[in-house]
Amino acid sequence: TNLGVLDVGHKGLHIVELASGVTEAELRAATEATVV
């Protein structure tokens, strides 16, 4: 996504890398998927 690089796992999305200037909280707020 434009917010970062994510891997899809069995229990949800795994954050690989956040885009410059994006916080983990912003990414979590922008998706309905589970971020683990």
N, C-alpha and C positions, 0 to 999 in steps of 0.2 A: 504494500500500500504506500501511499505518500507519507504515512506516519512512521513507517519503519519496515523492517524485515521480520516476518513471523513464520514459524514452522507449525504445521498442524499435527498435533499429537492425539493420542487416544482420549486424554482427559481435557483437551482444549488447546488453545493457541499458546505457543512458547515464543517469547520475545527473543529474537536473535540480535537485533540492532535497532535502536531508535533513530529516526531522522534528526538532523541537526535542529536544535531548538524545541524538540518535542519531549515532553515528560511522560513517564510511565502512566501517571494519573490521566493525562490527556488522551493517551491511547486507549486506556481502559474505558474512559467515558465515551469514546467514539464508537465502540463496538458492543453488540449485545452478546457476543460469544464469550465463553469463559477463557480468561487469560491466566495461565498458571506459571 
